């Protein structure tokens, strides 16, 4: 296959390269695209140094797939040219996620949806992917009606600037220097910020509404109702999510535990207490703290963690290509 990556020099773009290598995707040609300031940068891919290009007319011609690791405005700008070139665009931005003509895919859950594309496939939001992976084995037993979720999201979810800001704040505080936050609205070091992205008219942030809106589309649950609170925490990598849910039918804990036995990409931890550090730099979503919910009749509560750069973004996109080509 001939594959292109737009945004190849960023954290997600570089992880896409690594995921292509790890999953042994048969790549005969790899084209890397980034902003003009990265022009000529060399990145080692499959044992060879590949030069970074800028997007220009005709640059996508001949490619089979293009992975997008750029912001929504750039995805919208490039999408038409990618599709016109004959390639399938697997986009990690929010640009096309809620477009009814664009499949929103987590391969382990709704991989078949990817086959019904018009040249664009969307990668879901990172915390949505991790949460859906954790709860879908339960949804297969009985459709989920209601869910309450609180996400604890690592600073790398805001890109390299988030990591840098946390590091610099910690250093400044240790030295007694003043520090003015730029990436986050308030100090993130030794703190939690209960707001990610801007608020909408209903008082929930755009990030929080993704859990309901994208979750409905991915799990084919149009009536799913979700209350979500998204919190930025001073963790470098991997998101954690607390979930309480209610299905159409009451479930026993034995049924819930058994649901995870053969579900790919999810692991029940032996001690029941997965943490972000344990899940960093891998694609598996860890689940623990499974117990009866004390509010929802017949409901279930759980805790999950997953690497938002890998399964929450880059690896999921590569898995979509893998699913389509098998």
Secondary structure, 3 states (H helix, E strand, C coil): CEEEEECCCCHHHHHHHHHHHHCCCCCCEEEEECCHHHCCCEEEECCEEEEEECCCCCCCCCCCEEEECCCHHHHHHHHHHHHHCCCEEEECCCCCCCCCCCEEECHHHHHHHHHCCCCEEEECCHHHHHHHHHHHHHHHHCCEEEEEEEEEECHHHHCHHHHHHHHHHHHHHHHCCCCCCCCCCCCCCCCEECCCCCECCCCCEHHHHHHHHHHHHHHCCCCCEEEEEEEEECCCCCEEEEEEEEECCCCCHHHHHHHCCCCCCEEECCCCCCCHHHHCCCCCEEEEEEEECCCCCCCEEEEEEECCCHHHHHHHHHHHHHHHHC
